[in-house]
Amino acid sequence: MTRADWLLEPGERGNPATRLDRRRPDGAAWSRGNHVRPLVHGAVYFAELLAAVRAMGPGDLLLFTDWRGDPDERLDGPGTEIGSVLCRAAERGVVVKGLLWRSHLDGLHFSQEENLRFGAEIARAGGECLLDMRVRPGGSHHQKLVVLRHRGRPELDVAYVGGIDLCHNRNDDASHRGDRQSLPLAAAYGPHPPWHDVQLALRGPVVGDVEAVFRERWEDPAPLSRSPLTRLRELAHREDVSADRLPAQTPDPQVCGAHTVQLLRTYPNRLLRGYPFAPDGERSIARGYTKALRRARALIYLEDQYLWSPRVMESFARALARHPGLRLIGVVPSVPEQAGRLTLPMNLIGRIKALDALRRAGGDRVAVYGPENVAGTPVYVHAKVCVIDDVWASVGSDNINLRSWTHDSELGCAVYDGCPDPRAPADPGGLGDGARAFARELRLELMREHVEAGAADELCDPVAAFDAFAESAAVLDAWHAGGRRGPRPPGRLRRYVPPDLAVTRRMLAAPLHHVLVDPDGRPLGMRLRRRF
């Protein structure tokens, strides 16, 4: 089997308007010869990003997009605030360009004021950061990318793509004591919520693809916002509302590894005036998952912030129903981010319905866990990771929910390693693929943290890994049930037991649930009723 069996071929993206699939002379819909490294946890990513930005000089190019930006978030201690780091880069002559989602109001648990302040700081230093509200009603720009291009030094070029925003809460490490610069979550997470997240460092030709994603949004001629109130504020505050021209894109970096990377995206079919690079939207994240899931035979390993929506679960459920040897492990937050009278049930309903669909299809071959730190505080899982049969791996900004597959802008990386892993069990999926080194090592790195297993061999085989997770969680659950007497056992996983759906629904007024919101917490009138 080849990469074409796992990745979307030209035409399968469903968006002929994008330049992504027209960038290479051979017409390939992916880039070969890359080197991809997972950066697990914000502290690892932030330290590397800080060093890379500090090494940039005059004429270099720094591009970034974000859902939320807190300019005072420290990358690696005092004096490393992300706003200051980017401003100093602009003052050195680095061309700094950013796209921040303008955001809904802070009073609705969003980040409008922080994003405005971030953009203003960069502008004063000579950079340019646009506040982008070119979304469907109720939607957001959720992509998180950074591109660093170096004039005359292309061997240093790198792009970062994943789930980690440049903001508070994200700077945590494997100890999961939380970011000292914290935003409040549900009370169960404490004053400094422990945070689990993943970003990718990409080198090679794929850097040019990530830059092309940024350029498509930057060059969109539509107004940054259609709101009359926002337009008046822009005029009153003299905000930058038009994008300056970017320097011409330089040739892609040279081949430097064995990884094939395909960029997958979500864009909605924006009302009134579509995106010029996606006039009818793009669903390549949904399409990419659907194609890869058709080949799943041994193990689907997920880490996800939500794991919501029966519609999104259909592809996973079909895979489980078709193949009786297929197992699924999910690692999710054990407590929703918001636990208010309305927000908690809305969160729980989406999760319960999704898990019910999976368990009807897979029974006890489906296991879902929530991690905690050594103090017993739940860890908030913000990662968006999927590994299928140790062959196909996806890391990005996209969650397993309807918003990420239809409504918000998202960016993910599907990685197929050109090198089979000779240490892996032969062909776990039974399709002649054989485990690939990148996918397998990503899964093992994440699993070892959760079960505190070091380099334990039992995690290598998918069936043994499924059983090892179950055993680890059972021991820890029993220790908690016994009053935490004696030494704490190794492992950080608790089995996730969702509340009863009927009880959860009674927490909401029935008319409110059925009329105003869907399981993704979005007003039904804004829900996009379109197949992937």
N, C-alpha and C positions, 0 to 999 in steps of 0.2 A: 504494500500500500504506500501511497505517497501523500505529500502535503495537500494535494488537491482533494483527497478523500475527507480531509478534516476542515480545510479552510474554504472560504467562499471564493469561487472562481469569478472571473470577469462576467458581469451580467447578473450574478447572484446577489450582489449588494442591493439591487433594486433602486439605485440612484445614479443614473447615467450622467447627471450634471456635475458631479464632483470631479475634481482633478486628481483625486487619490489613485484611481485606477487607470489614469492616462499619463502617469509620470515616467514610466519606464519603457524603453524601446521595445522590450519583448511583450508588453501588454499585460504583465503579471499583476495580479491584484494584491500582492504582498511583496515585502522586501526580504531578500536573502542575505546571508553573510553578516548577520548582526551578532552582537554580544549583549546578553540581557542578564542583569543581576537583580534579584529581589532585595529590597531594603525593608526588612521587617521591623516595624515600629518607627514612630516619628522621630525619636532621638537619633536613630541611625541615619535617616534621610536628612534631617535638618543639619547635622554635623557635616555630612558630605556636601550638601548644597552650599553651606556657608563657605567651605574651602574652595569650591568651584567658582563661586561668584567673586570671591576675593582675588582669585587668580586672573580675572578678566581685565582687559585693558582697553585703551582708546580704539574705537572702530569695531569692537566686538559687539555682538547682538544678543540681547536677553529678552525673551518673550515669555509671558506667562498668562494663564487664565486661572480663575478661581471662583468658587461659590461664596466663600467668605474670606476676608483678609483682615487680620488684626495687626496694625503696624507695630505695636509694642511687643508682639510675640517674640520671645528670645529663641534663637536657633541653637545657641550653645553658651548660655551664661550671659552675665551683664555685658552690655556693649554690643550685643549681636542681635538687636531687635531687627526683624525682617524689613520694616520700613526704612530704618537707618542704613541697613546693608544695601538695599536697592538704591537708595538715594546717593550713597557714597559711590556706588558703581556708576550712576549717571553723571556725577560730578567728575569722575575720572575719564569720561568720554565714552563709556559704554552706552550703546543705544538701547534704552530700556522702554519696552512697550508692554502694557498689560490690559487685559479685559477682565473686569470684575462684574459679576452679576450685580445689578443695581439693588436688588433685594426688596422684599416687602418690609413693612414697618417693624422696628425693634419690639414694639408692644405685642406683636404676634409671634415672638420668639425667633425673629430673623435678625438681619445685620445691616440695615440700611445705613445707619450713622457710621458704623465702623468702616464699611466699604467706601463711603464718601470721604472719610478722613484719610484712609490709605491712599486713595487716588489723588487727593490734594497734596499730600506729602511728596509723592513721586513727581508730580507736576512742578512743584516749587524747585526741585533739584534738577530739572531739565529733562526728566523723562515724560512719559505720556501714559496715562492709565484711564481708559474709558469705562464708564459705568453702563453696562449693556443690559437693557431690558427688552431686547428683541426676542420675546418668548410668547407662547400662547398664554391666555389668561390663567392665572393660578400656577404657571410653570416657572422654572428657574433654569439658569445656566449652571450646570453642575459639574462641568469638566474641570479637571485639575491637572494642568501640564506646565512644565517649565522647559524651555529650549535655550541652550547656551551654544552659540556659534562663535568661532574664534577666527578673526581675520588673519590669514596666513598660517594658521595652526589648526587645520581641520582634524588632526588626530586627537585634539582635545574636545571636539564637539560631543555633546551629550544631551539627551532629553530625559525628563522625568515624567512619568505618567502613572496614575494610580488613584488611591482614595484619600490622600492626605492633603488637607487644606493648609494654607499658610496662616494659621490662626490658633487661638487658645484651645486648650485641652489636648492638642495633638502631640506634644513633646513628652512622650512616655517611652519607657523601654521595657525589656523583658521582665523586670521585677514588678511592673504594673502598680507602682505607687502613685501614678497620676502626674499630670502636668501641674507645676506650682502656679501657673497662670491659667486659672480654671474658669469655666463657665458652668453654671448649675445645670445638673441633670436631675432625674428623679432622686429622691432622698436616699434610696438604697445605695447609690454610688458614692455617697459621702461628699465632703467638701472638695476633694481633688479626684474626680472620676478616673479610675484606671481605664486606659484606652489602648485598644489593639487595632493595628492598621498596617497596610502594606502599600509600598510604592515600587515602581520598577525604574532602574537606571538603564537606559538604552543607548548603545553606541553602534555606529555603522550607518548604512543607508537609511534605516528607519528614521533617523533624526530628521532627514529631509521630509519624510511623510508627516511627522508630528508638526514640523514648521508649516507645512501646507495646510494642515487643519487650522492652525492659528490664522494664517493669512486669509483663508476663506472667510472666517468670521470678521477679521479686521477690515476687509475690503467690501463688506456688505454695505451697499449705499443707503439702506433704509435708515430712518431716524432711530437713534438709540432708544427712544421711548415714544409711544403714541399718546401717552397721558398728557392732557392739557396742563394739569397742575405741575407735573414734572417738567414740562417744557418751560413754564413760567419760572420755576425755581432755577432751572439752568440759566435762564437769562438773568435773573436777579443776582445769582452768585457767580456769574460769568464762568460757568463750568465749560470744560472742553467737550464739545458735542460732535466734533468731526475728526475723523482719523487722518493724521498726516501720512504721507506716503512712506512705506517701508523701503529700506534698501533692497535692491534686487536680490533674489534668493540665489545663494552660491551653490555650486555643485554638491551633491550628497557626499558625505564622508565615505571613505573607502571601506571595502569589506574587511571585517575584523573578527569574525566568529562564525559559528555554525547554526545560528538561530534564525529561523524564518519568523517574521512578525507581520501580522495583519492588523491594521487599525480598524476597529469596529465602533460604530457611533449610533446614537439616537438623535434625531431632530424631528420635531413635530411638523405636520403640514401647517405652517403658520398661517393664521387667518389674514385675509385681505391681501397681503403682499408676502409671498413666500420667500424663503431664503434662495438667493440666486444659485447657490451651490447645492441646494436640496429643495427644489420648488414644490415637491409633493412630500417632503420629509424624507427621513432615512430610518430604516429599522434593521440595520446590519448587525446590531448587538443581538436582537431577537433572532434574526436569521442565522447568525453564526452559532448561537447556542443550539438552535433547533437542528442544524446540520450535524454538529458534533455529538449531540445526544442520541442521534440515530445510530451512532457507532458504539455507544456505551455498552459494555458487557460485564465489567468487573466491579468498578468502584467510582462513584461520583463523590468527590470531596468538596464541600462548600464552606466558605466562611462569609457570612453576610449580615448586614445591619438589619435587614427586615425579613426576608424570606416570606413574602406576602403574595396574595392574589391567586385564586384558583386558575384564572386564565393563563398566567405565566407558568403555573405548575403543570399545565397540561402536557408540555413536552417532557418534563421529568417523569410524570406519572405514566405516560405511554412507554417510555424506556423501561421503567420498572416492571410494567405489566408484560411487556414483550419478552423479557429475559429473566428467568427465575433465578439466575446466579448473580444478578446485578444488585449491589448494595449502595446505599446513600448515607453519608455522614454530613450533618449540618452543624456548624458552630455559630451560634447566634447570641445576642444579648439576652440574658435571662429576665431582664426587666426593661420595659420600653423606656425610651429616652424621656418622655413626658408622662406623668402619672396623675394628671388632673382628672376631674370627674368625667369630662367628655373625652379628653385625649387618650386616657388609658384604655377605655373600651374600644375606641376606634382603632388603636394600635393592635389590641388583642384579637379583635374580630378578623382582621386581615391575616394574622399569623395562624389562628386556629383553623380557618377555612383552608388555607394553603396546606397545613400539615395533615388535615383530614384527607385531602385529595391524595397526598403522597402515601399515607398509610393505607388507604383503601387499595392502592395499586401495589404497594410493596410490603405491607404488613410489617413483620419484625425485621425486615431487611432495611428499614428506615430508622435511623437513630439520630436524635437531635440533642445537642448539649449546650449549656451555658458555662463559660469559664469564670473563675474567681481567682483572686490573688491569695497569697499565703495567709492574709489576715481574714479571709472569708468574705471580702468585699467583691461584689460582682464586677467583672471586667466588661466595659462597653465595647462590643465588637463593631467596629466601623469598617473593617476590611471588606473588599468585594473580590473574592477569589473563587475560582472554580477549577478543579483538576479532574479530568476524565481519563480513567484507565492509564494514568501516568504517561499519556501521550500528548494531550491537548490541555493547555493551561490558559486561563484568562485572568487578568488583573486589570482593574480600571476604576472608574468613578461610578459605574453602574451597579445598582443593587438588583436583587431578584425580586422585583415588584413591577407593577404596571406603569408607574411613573417613569422608571428608568428605561422601560422597553417601548414607551410610546410618547411620553409627554414632555420630559425635560431634555435638555441637551446633555449628552454623555459621551465619554471617550474611554474605550478599553483596548487592551492589547491581547490578541490571541497569539500564543507562542507555540511553535512546533520546532522541536530540536532536530537538526539533521543527524545527530549522533545517537543511535540506540545506546542504552546503558547496559554494558555487559554484566554488571553486578545484579541486575534486576531479575526477578523471576521471568522466565521466558513467556512472552505473549500473554499477559494476563487477560486481555480482552478476547482472545481467540480469533483475531482477525488478521494475524500476520504482521501486526505493527511492531510489537515489542515496546517495552517502556522506553521513554526518551529521557535523557539525563536531566534536562531542565525541569520538566513537569514533575518527575519523580523526586528530585532534590527539593523542589519547592514544597511539595506535599510533606516530605519527611521533616524539613525544617520546622514547618508549622506544627505538625503532629508532636514532634519531640518536645516542644515547649509546653503543649497542653498536657501531656502525660508525664513530663519530666523523665523521659526515658533515655537521655543521652543518645547513644548511637545504637539503641536496641534493635536487634535484627527482626523482632516480631513485627515491626512496623513496615518492613519492606514489602511483604506479601499483602495484597489488599484485603483478603479475608482475615488474615491474622491481625491486621491493623484495625479492622472493624471490631474484632473481639477484644483487642487490647483497650480500645476506647471504652467499650462497655464494662470491662472489668475494672478499669481505673475509676470510672464514674461510680460504679456500684460500691467500691471500697470507701470512696470519699463521702458518698451519700450516707452510708452506714455509720461512718465516724460522726457526721453531723447529727444523725438520728439518735446516736448514743450519747449525746450531750458533749461531744468533742473531748471525751476522756482519752488520755494517753497521747502519744506523739501524733502529730498530724501526718496522715499517709501521703506519699508522693502523688502528684497529679493535681490538676487544677480544674477538672471538668465535673460538673453536676449534670445529671440527666434533666433535660428540659421537659417539664410536665405542664402543658397549657391548661388554663382554667376551662371550665365547662362553657361551651358557647352560649347555651340558654341563659346561664347566670350572667355572662358578660353582656348579652343583649339587654337584659333587664336593667343593667346599670345605666343604659341610655334610654331616653324617652323614645319609644318605637317610631313615632312620626319623624323625629329628628334624624334617626339613623337612616330610615328608608328614603327620606325625601332629600336630605341635605348632603350626606356624605356617602362615599363608597369605601371599601376596605383600605384604600390607600390614603384616606383622610382628605380626599379632594372633593369639592362640590360636584354632584352628579352632572350638573349642567356643563361642567368643564371637562368631563371625561371623554376621551377620544374613543369612539366605538368603531374601531377598525381592526381588522385582522393584521397580524404581523406580516 
